[in-house]
C-alpha cells in the first residue's frame, strides 16, 4: 500500500493517528529509519515541523529565498561561546528532508582513529571498520556516493591543490552523494538539476512507495509515556509563516523514534520528563567548528564555477584538523567580506579573484543545549578545550600557508575586524594573540547531545539507539554519536540510523497493541 505526503497546514482541526512506529524528524536519520522500516512492512508515520519544498522549487530560489523558506531561523542560529570560546553559527534545515537539503552532500566514513576510541575506550565493541562496513555500503549505494572528478574542481580548489603540492601536502578527491553533477556550486541553496541526492530525493520517496505517511508542518511537543514506556507523541499542527498553532496532534505508536538533530532532540526528551538529575541529555555538544580563509590572486579565479566541495586533505588528522574545499555563491561571499562602505565595495569588485578553503576541527566538546524561555528554538552554549583553541589556529595557518605558496597576493583570515594580509604581513601576524572570541566560526554538525554509551551512567542511549531505562523509545540522529568525528557526519548518521532500523525491523510488533 502506497503512503502519502500530507500537508499539516492544509489539514483542518485536530489530527489523531495510529501506527507501528512514529518518527519525529525527516532528516538524514529519520528518513533512513522510516524507509528501512516501511520496506520491512511496518506502519510508519513521519512528523516534520517544516514544509515540503520540492527540489525543483528549491533549486529555482535565490539564496535569500532559500534562507527564508528552507533554513532554520534563516541560518542565524548560534551556539554562544563561553570562557573564551568563539560564538559559532550553526545552520540547519527546517524542511521535509531536514538538514540534508542544505548540506554540501559530503560523505565521509568515521576515521579509523575515532572508531578505535569508540570501540576501545568507550567499550562500543561493534564500532569497528569491519563491524560497520555493511551498513555504510548499504547507505552509500542508496544515496550514490561518488568521488568528485578533478574536472569539476573550481579554479579556487585548483589553486589550493597547487599550493599544497608545493608544500608536500597530499590532497584527495571529495566523495559526495551526487549523480550527474555539473559543478554549478549551489548545493547548500538547492541544486537546480536535482543532482544532489539528499534524503528528500533518495530515501523519502521510497518510504512513501513502501507505505510510510509523511506529515509536514507538525510540531511535536512531547513524547507520551506510560509506566516507563513511550506510547506515542503529542503536539500541534502548524500553519502560517511562523508556524502558529492550528490543531492538536496526537499519534499513538508501538515504537517512537526521535530524529530531530543534535540541537532539538535533547529538548524534546527533556520536555517529556526524561532528563533526571545528572542526565547526559543536552550535554557533550560538539560542533566541528569550521573556519574559512579567503585568498586574493592576481588572476581571475571565479571560484563559483565548479563543484562546491571537491577536494580535502586529511594530512593533519593527527592534529585534529581536516582541510576541506568549499565555495559558496558570490553574493554570500560578498556579504561576509571585511571592511565597510567604499572599501568593502572596492573589495567585492574583486570577488572573481577570490579563492577559498576551509578547515574542520575535531573538537573535544563541552557544549550544552537548554530550553529557550522566550521561544521554541534552543539556547546553545559552547566551550573549547585548550587543545581545540590550538587546533583552530593550526588549521587557519595551514590554509593561509598553502594559498600563499600558490601565489596569493593577500589572505583574509576569519578574524573579526581584521584586514587583508600580504605574505609579509601574514608572516608577522601573531594569531595566537587574537582571542578566540574574535574568530568567525560556523558549523552544520551539532553532535553528541544524546550520546551512545555502553552503560547508562555514561550516556543517553544504548549501542542500538534505545533510550536507557525507557521502553519503546529510540534516538537516530547526530545526537547519539559518542564524540565528534573531525569530518562531515551525514553518512555516519545514516549508517547509525540504518543499524538501528534493521534492529527495529526484526521486532515483531504485530502482537502488540497500542496503549490507550
C-alpha positions as CSV (number, residue, x, y, z in Angstrom):
1,X,0.0,0.0,0.0
2,X,1.4,3.4,-1.0
3,X,1.7,6.1,1.6
4,X,1.3,9.8,1.2
5,X,2.8,13.2,2.0
6,X,0.2,15.2,3.9
7,X,0.5,19.0,4.5
8,X,-0.4,19.8,8.0
9,X,-1.2,23.4,7.0
10,X,-3.9,22.0,4.7
11,X,-5.5,19.9,7.4
12,X,-8.5,21.2,9.3
13,X,-8.9,20.6,13.0
14,X,-7.1,18.1,15.2
15,X,-5.0,15.2,13.9
16,X,-5.1,11.8,15.6
17,X,-3.2,8.9,14.1
18,X,-2.1,5.3,14.9
19,X,0.9,3.4,13.6
20,X,3.6,0.9,14.5
21,X,6.4,3.4,14.5
22,X,6.2,7.2,14.7
23,X,9.4,9.1,13.7
24,X,9.9,12.7,14.7
25,X,12.1,14.4,12.1
26,X,12.7,13.7,8.4
27,X,16.4,14.4,8.0
28,X,19.2,12.0,7.4
29,X,18.4,9.9,10.5
30,X,14.6,10.0,10.4
31,X,14.3,9.4,6.6
32,X,16.7,6.4,6.8
33,X,14.7,4.8,9.7
34,X,11.4,5.5,8.0
35,X,12.5,3.9,4.7
36,X,14.0,0.8,6.2
37,X,11.0,0.1,8.5
38,X,8.4,0.8,5.8
39,X,10.3,-1.6,3.5
40,X,10.2,-4.2,6.3
41,X,6.4,-3.9,6.4
42,X,5.9,-1.6,9.5
43,X,3.2,1.0,9.5
44,X,5.3,4.2,9.7
45,X,4.4,7.9,10.3
46,X,7.0,10.6,9.9
47,X,6.3,14.0,11.5
48,X,8.2,17.0,10.2
49,X,8.0,20.6,11.5
50,X,8.9,22.2,8.2
51,X,7.2,22.3,4.9
52,X,7.6,20.2,1.8
53,X,9.5,22.2,-0.8
54,X,10.1,20.1,-3.9
55,X,13.6,20.0,-5.2
56,X,12.9,21.9,-8.5
57,X,11.2,24.7,-6.5
58,X,14.1,24.9,-4.1
59,X,16.6,24.9,-7.0
60,X,14.9,27.9,-8.6
61,X,15.1,30.0,-5.4
62,X,17.5,32.9,-4.9
63,X,19.9,32.3,-1.9
64,X,17.9,34.8,0.2
65,X,14.7,32.9,-0.6
66,X,16.3,29.6,0.4
67,X,17.5,31.0,3.7
68,X,14.0,32.4,4.4
69,X,12.0,29.3,3.4
70,X,14.3,26.3,4.0
71,X,16.9,27.1,6.6
72,X,16.0,27.2,10.3
73,X,15.9,30.7,11.6
74,X,17.2,32.0,8.3
75,X,20.6,30.3,9.0
76,X,21.1,32.6,12.0
77,X,21.2,30.0,14.9
78,X,24.3,30.4,17.1
79,X,26.0,28.5,19.9
80,X,27.2,31.1,22.3
81,X,30.8,30.9,23.2
82,X,31.7,30.6,26.9
83,X,35.1,31.1,28.7
84,X,36.9,32.5,25.7
85,X,35.3,30.2,23.0
86,X,34.1,31.6,19.7
87,X,30.4,32.0,19.1
88,X,29.6,29.6,16.3
89,X,26.9,30.0,13.7
90,X,25.0,26.6,13.5
91,X,23.0,26.1,10.3
92,X,20.2,23.6,10.0
93,X,17.3,22.9,7.7
94,X,13.6,23.3,8.6
95,X,12.0,21.4,5.7
96,X,11.0,17.9,4.6
97,X,14.4,16.2,4.3
98,X,15.9,18.2,7.2
99,X,19.4,19.4,7.1
100,X,20.4,17.0,4.3
101,X,18.7,19.5,2.0
102,X,21.1,22.3,2.9
103,X,24.4,20.5,3.2
104,X,27.0,20.2,0.5
105,X,26.5,16.4,0.3
106,X,29.9,15.5,1.6
107,X,30.2,11.8,2.6
108,X,32.9,10.5,4.9
109,X,33.1,7.3,6.9
110,X,34.3,7.7,10.5
111,X,38.1,7.9,10.6
112,X,39.6,4.7,12.0
113,X,41.3,6.7,14.7
114,X,37.9,7.8,16.0
115,X,36.5,4.3,15.8
116,X,39.4,3.0,17.9
117,X,38.5,5.4,20.6
118,X,34.8,4.3,20.4
119,X,35.5,0.6,20.4
120,X,38.4,0.6,22.9
121,X,38.0,3.5,25.3
122,X,34.1,3.7,25.2
123,X,33.6,-0.1,25.0
124,X,31.4,0.1,21.9
125,X,32.8,-3.2,20.6
126,X,30.8,-3.4,17.4
127,X,32.0,0.1,16.2
128,X,35.0,-1.0,14.2
129,X,35.6,-0.5,10.4
130,X,34.7,-4.2,9.8
131,X,31.6,-4.1,12.1
132,X,30.1,-1.1,10.4
133,X,31.1,-1.8,6.8
134,X,27.9,-3.4,5.7
135,X,25.7,-0.5,7.0
136,X,28.0,2.0,5.3
137,X,27.9,0.2,2.0
138,X,24.1,-0.1,2.1
139,X,23.8,3.7,2.5
140,X,26.5,4.6,0.0
141,X,24.6,2.6,-2.6
142,X,21.3,4.2,-1.7
143,X,22.5,7.7,-2.0
144,X,25.0,7.2,-4.8
145,X,28.2,8.2,-3.1
146,X,30.9,9.0,-5.7
147,X,34.2,10.8,-5.9
148,X,34.2,14.3,-7.4
149,X,36.3,14.2,-10.6
150,X,39.1,16.6,-11.0
151,X,37.3,18.1,-14.0
152,X,34.7,19.6,-11.6
153,X,37.2,21.3,-9.4
154,X,36.9,25.1,-9.4
155,X,39.9,27.2,-10.0
156,X,39.8,28.1,-6.3
157,X,40.3,24.5,-5.5
158,X,43.0,24.0,-8.2
159,X,45.0,26.9,-6.7
160,X,44.8,25.3,-3.2
161,X,45.9,22.0,-4.6
162,X,48.8,23.6,-6.4
163,X,49.9,25.3,-3.2
164,X,49.6,22.1,-1.2
165,X,51.7,20.2,-3.7
166,X,54.5,22.7,-3.4
167,X,54.4,22.1,0.4
168,X,54.2,18.4,0.1
169,X,50.7,18.2,1.5
170,X,48.5,15.5,-0.1
171,X,45.0,16.4,-1.3
172,X,42.3,13.9,-2.2
173,X,39.1,13.9,-4.2
174,X,36.0,14.5,-2.1
175,X,33.1,12.0,-2.0
176,X,29.6,13.3,-2.2
177,X,26.1,11.9,-2.7
178,X,25.6,13.2,-6.2
179,X,24.6,11.9,-9.6
180,X,25.2,13.8,-12.9
181,X,26.6,16.9,-11.0
182,X,27.7,19.6,-13.4
183,X,29.5,21.7,-10.8
184,X,27.1,24.7,-10.5
185,X,28.1,25.2,-6.9
186,X,24.6,25.7,-5.4
187,X,24.5,22.6,-3.2
188,X,23.6,24.5,0.0
189,X,20.9,26.5,-1.6
190,X,19.0,24.0,-3.8
191,X,20.5,22.1,-6.7
192,X,18.8,23.3,-9.9
193,X,19.5,20.0,-11.5
194,X,18.4,17.5,-8.8
195,X,22.0,16.1,-8.8
196,X,22.5,16.2,-5.0
197,X,20.7,13.2,-3.7
198,X,19.6,14.4,-0.3
199,X,17.1,12.3,1.5
200,X,14.1,14.1,0.1
201,X,15.2,12.6,-3.3
202,X,17.0,9.3,-2.3
203,X,15.1,7.9,0.7
204,X,11.7,9.6,1.4
205,X,10.1,8.7,-2.0
206,X,11.0,5.0,-1.3
207,X,9.5,5.3,2.2
208,X,6.2,6.6,0.7
209,X,6.2,4.0,-2.0
210,X,6.6,1.3,0.7
211,X,3.6,2.7,2.7
212,X,5.0,5.4,5.0
213,X,3.0,8.5,5.6
214,X,4.8,11.8,5.9
215,X,3.1,14.7,7.7
216,X,4.7,18.2,7.3
217,X,4.1,21.3,9.5
218,X,3.5,19.1,12.5
219,X,5.4,20.1,15.7
220,X,5.9,17.5,18.4
221,X,5.9,19.0,21.9
222,X,6.4,15.8,24.0
223,X,6.6,12.1,23.9
224,X,3.7,10.3,25.6
225,X,4.9,8.0,28.3
226,X,3.1,5.3,30.3
227,X,4.7,3.2,33.0
228,X,8.2,3.9,31.6
229,X,7.2,3.1,28.0
230,X,6.9,5.5,25.1
231,X,3.4,5.1,23.6
232,X,3.3,8.0,21.1
233,X,3.7,11.7,20.7
234,X,1.7,14.9,21.2
235,X,2.0,18.3,19.6
236,X,0.3,20.7,17.2
237,X,-0.5,21.1,13.6
238,X,1.1,24.3,12.4
239,X,0.3,26.8,9.7
240,X,1.3,30.4,8.8
241,X,4.7,31.9,8.1
242,X,5.9,31.5,11.7
243,X,4.1,28.2,12.4
244,X,1.2,29.4,14.6
245,X,-0.9,26.7,16.3
246,X,-3.7,25.3,14.3
247,X,-4.9,22.0,15.8
248,X,-4.0,19.3,18.3
249,X,-1.7,16.5,17.1
250,X,-1.7,13.0,18.7
251,X,-0.1,9.9,17.4
252,X,-0.3,6.5,19.2
253,X,2.5,4.2,18.3
254,X,4.2,0.9,19.4
255,X,7.7,2.5,19.0
256,X,8.8,6.1,19.0
257,X,12.0,7.2,17.1
258,X,13.3,10.7,17.8
259,X,15.4,12.2,15.0
260,X,15.3,16.0,15.5
261,X,19.0,16.5,15.4
262,X,21.7,17.4,17.9
263,X,20.1,20.7,18.9
264,X,16.4,19.7,19.2
265,X,16.3,16.1,20.2
266,X,17.5,16.8,23.8
267,X,14.9,19.4,24.2
268,X,12.1,17.0,23.2
269,X,13.5,14.4,25.6
270,X,13.6,16.9,28.4
271,X,10.1,18.2,27.7
272,X,8.9,14.6,28.1
273,X,10.3,14.3,31.6
274,X,13.3,12.1,30.7
275,X,16.2,14.2,32.0
276,X,16.8,13.1,35.5
277,X,19.4,14.8,37.8
278,X,22.8,14.1,36.3
279,X,21.5,13.1,32.9
280,X,23.6,13.4,29.9
281,X,20.7,14.7,27.8
282,X,21.7,18.0,26.3
283,X,25.3,17.8,27.3
284,X,28.5,16.9,25.5
285,X,27.7,19.0,22.5
286,X,30.4,19.0,19.8
287,X,30.2,21.2,16.6
288,X,33.2,20.6,14.4
289,X,34.0,24.4,14.4
290,X,34.6,25.4,10.8
291,X,36.8,28.2,9.6
292,X,37.3,29.6,6.1
293,X,40.2,31.6,4.7
294,X,39.9,33.8,1.6
295,X,42.9,34.5,-0.6
296,X,43.1,37.1,-3.4
297,X,45.0,36.2,-6.5
298,X,46.3,38.3,-9.4
299,X,44.5,36.0,-11.9
300,X,40.8,35.7,-12.2
301,X,39.6,32.7,-10.1
302,X,35.8,32.7,-10.3
303,X,35.6,30.0,-7.6
304,X,31.9,29.6,-8.0
305,X,32.5,27.8,-11.4
306,X,32.9,24.3,-10.2
307,X,31.7,21.8,-7.5
308,X,31.1,23.5,-4.2
309,X,33.2,20.9,-2.4
310,X,35.6,18.8,-4.5
311,X,38.8,18.1,-2.5
312,X,40.1,17.7,1.0
313,X,43.2,16.9,2.9
314,X,43.5,14.6,5.9
315,X,47.2,15.2,6.3
316,X,46.6,16.8,9.6
317,X,44.1,14.3,11.0
318,X,46.6,13.6,13.8
319,X,46.4,17.3,14.7
320,X,42.6,17.1,14.8
321,X,42.1,19.2,11.7
322,X,40.6,18.3,8.3
323,X,41.2,20.8,5.4
324,X,38.1,20.8,3.3
325,X,37.3,22.6,0.0
326,X,34.3,24.9,-0.2
327,X,32.9,27.8,-2.1
328,X,29.6,29.5,-1.9
329,X,27.7,31.8,-4.2
330,X,29.4,35.1,-4.9
331,X,26.6,37.1,-3.2
332,X,27.1,35.2,0.0
333,X,30.8,35.7,-0.1
334,X,30.4,39.4,-0.7
335,X,28.2,39.8,2.3
336,X,30.9,38.2,4.6
337,X,33.9,40.0,3.3
338,X,35.7,42.6,5.5
339,X,35.5,46.3,5.6
340,X,32.6,48.6,5.2
341,X,31.4,51.3,2.9
342,X,33.6,52.2,-0.1
343,X,36.4,49.8,1.0
344,X,34.0,46.9,1.2
345,X,32.6,47.8,-2.2
346,X,36.0,48.0,-3.8
347,X,37.0,44.6,-2.4
348,X,33.8,43.0,-3.6
349,X,34.6,44.2,-7.1
350,X,37.5,41.8,-7.0
351,X,35.4,38.9,-5.9
352,X,36.2,37.0,-9.1
353,X,39.9,37.0,-7.9
354,X,39.0,35.4,-4.5
355,X,39.7,31.7,-3.6
356,X,38.5,30.0,-0.5
357,X,39.2,26.8,1.5
358,X,38.1,25.7,5.0
359,X,39.1,23.6,8.0
360,X,37.1,21.5,10.4
361,X,38.2,20.9,13.9
362,X,37.8,17.5,15.6
363,X,36.7,19.2,18.9
364,X,36.7,17.8,22.4
365,X,33.3,19.3,23.1
366,X,31.8,20.7,26.2
367,X,28.8,22.5,24.8
368,X,25.2,22.2,26.1
369,X,21.6,22.7,24.9
370,X,19.0,24.5,27.0
371,X,15.3,25.4,26.7
372,X,14.7,28.9,25.5
373,X,12.3,30.7,27.8
374,X,11.3,33.1,25.1
375,X,10.7,30.8,22.1
376,X,10.9,27.4,20.6
377,X,14.5,27.4,19.4
378,X,17.1,26.1,21.9
379,X,19.8,28.1,23.6
380,X,23.2,26.5,23.0
381,X,26.4,27.2,24.8
382,X,29.8,26.1,23.6
383,X,33.2,25.7,25.3
384,X,36.6,24.9,23.8
385,X,39.3,22.9,25.4
386,X,42.9,24.3,25.2
387,X,43.6,21.7,22.5
388,X,40.6,23.0,20.5
389,X,41.9,26.5,20.7
390,X,45.3,25.3,19.3
391,X,43.7,23.3,16.6
392,X,41.7,26.2,15.3
393,X,44.8,28.3,14.9
394,X,46.7,25.5,13.3
395,X,44.0,25.0,10.7
396,X,43.8,28.7,9.8
397,X,47.6,29.0,9.4
398,X,47.8,25.9,7.2
399,X,45.2,27.2,4.7
400,X,46.9,30.6,4.5
401,X,50.3,29.0,4.1
402,X,49.0,26.9,1.2
403,X,47.3,29.7,-0.6
404,X,50.5,31.9,-0.2
405,X,52.5,29.0,-1.6
406,X,50.2,29.1,-4.6
407,X,50.9,32.7,-5.2
408,X,48.2,34.6,-3.4
409,X,48.7,38.3,-3.1
410,X,46.7,38.7,0.1
411,X,44.9,36.4,2.6
412,X,41.9,37.2,4.7
413,X,41.7,35.3,8.0
414,X,38.4,34.7,9.8
415,X,39.2,37.3,12.4
416,X,36.5,39.9,13.1
417,X,37.8,43.4,12.4
418,X,40.9,42.2,10.6
419,X,42.2,43.3,7.2
420,X,43.7,41.5,4.3
421,X,47.3,40.5,4.9
422,X,50.1,40.4,2.4
423,X,52.6,37.5,2.6
424,X,55.0,39.5,4.7
425,X,52.2,40.9,6.9
426,X,50.9,37.3,7.5
427,X,54.4,36.1,8.5
428,X,54.4,38.7,11.2
429,X,50.8,38.4,12.2
430,X,50.6,36.9,15.7
431,X,47.4,34.8,15.5
432,X,48.0,33.4,19.0
433,X,47.4,36.8,20.5
434,X,43.9,37.1,18.9
435,X,41.3,35.9,21.4
436,X,39.1,33.1,20.1
437,X,36.0,35.3,20.7
438,X,37.1,37.3,17.6
439,X,37.1,34.3,15.3
440,X,34.3,33.7,12.8
441,X,33.2,30.1,13.0
442,X,30.4,28.1,11.6
443,X,29.0,24.6,11.9
444,X,26.4,22.3,10.3
445,X,27.3,19.4,12.6
446,X,25.8,19.5,16.2
447,X,26.6,16.1,17.6
448,X,26.7,14.2,20.9
449,X,23.9,15.7,23.0
450,X,22.2,12.3,23.5
451,X,25.3,10.2,23.1
452,X,25.5,6.5,22.8
453,X,27.2,4.5,25.7
454,X,27.8,1.0,26.9
455,X,26.5,1.9,30.3
456,X,23.5,4.0,31.3
457,X,25.6,6.2,33.6
458,X,27.8,7.4,30.7
459,X,25.2,8.4,28.0
460,X,21.6,8.7,26.9
461,X,21.1,5.7,24.5
462,X,22.4,2.2,24.4
463,X,24.5,0.9,21.4
464,X,21.3,0.2,19.5
465,X,19.8,3.7,20.0
466,X,17.3,2.8,22.7
467,X,17.0,5.4,25.4
468,X,18.3,4.0,28.7
469,X,15.7,2.8,31.2
470,X,12.9,3.5,28.8
471,X,11.0,1.0,26.7
472,X,9.9,1.7,23.1
473,X,11.9,4.9,22.7
474,X,14.8,5.3,20.3
475,X,17.0,8.1,19.0
476,X,18.5,8.0,15.5
477,X,20.3,11.2,14.6
478,X,23.6,13.0,15.1
479,X,22.9,13.5,18.8
480,X,23.8,9.8,19.5
481,X,27.3,9.9,18.1
482,X,29.7,9.3,21.0
483,X,32.1,12.1,20.0
484,X,32.9,14.5,17.2
485,X,34.3,12.9,14.1
486,X,36.5,15.5,12.6
487,X,34.7,15.0,9.2
488,X,31.2,15.7,7.9
489,X,28.8,13.4,9.7
490,X,25.9,12.9,7.3
491,X,27.0,9.4,6.1
492,X,27.7,8.2,9.6
493,X,24.4,9.4,10.9
494,X,22.7,7.4,8.1
495,X,24.8,4.4,8.8
496,X,23.9,4.5,12.5
497,X,20.2,5.0,11.6
498,X,20.4,2.0,9.3
499,X,21.8,-0.1,12.1
500,X,19.1,1.0,14.5
501,X,16.3,0.5,11.8
502,X,17.4,-3.0,11.0
503,X,17.3,-3.9,14.7
504,X,13.8,-2.4,15.0
505,X,12.7,-4.2,11.8
506,X,13.4,-7.6,13.5
507,X,11.0,-6.8,16.3
508,X,7.6,-8.5,15.8
509,X,5.1,-5.7,16.5
510,X,2.0,-7.5,15.1
511,X,1.0,-8.9,18.5
512,X,1.5,-5.6,20.4
513,X,-1.5,-3.4,21.0
514,X,-1.5,0.4,21.0
515,X,-1.6,1.7,24.5
516,X,-4.6,3.9,25.4
